[in-house]
Amino acid sequence: MASIQNLKKDINYVIGDIIEAVYFWEASNNKKSSKDGSALIDDAIATFDDLIVKVNNKKVDSRAKHLKTVRVELEEKATGLVERLNKLG
């Protein structure tokens, strides 16, 4: 149970940090509500929603394996979002 809570917290913190970084980038570059920033935030929110749905899915054969794949997916998607954030300029 603690593992599931930690995974949910990790998802929340990682995606939240990415969204916060977008807002920081927009503020520091005087680009309030930029198209690229808004698209990145929308994708981050969609990623968050998708991952939480997967964590809450209890109808899988092996819950432990399923949660490990969700953790790997979080790392992959977060890396992709951070790469997109780094390309903003």
JOURBEL-V270429 format. One record per helix or strand of 2 or more residues. SS is the DSSP state (helix for helix, strand for strand). FROM is the first residue (numbers start at 1). LEN is the number of residues. If there is no record, write none. Layout:
SS & FROM & LEN
SS & FROM & LEN
//
This chain:
helix & 2 & 27
helix & 35 & 22
helix & 63 & 25
//
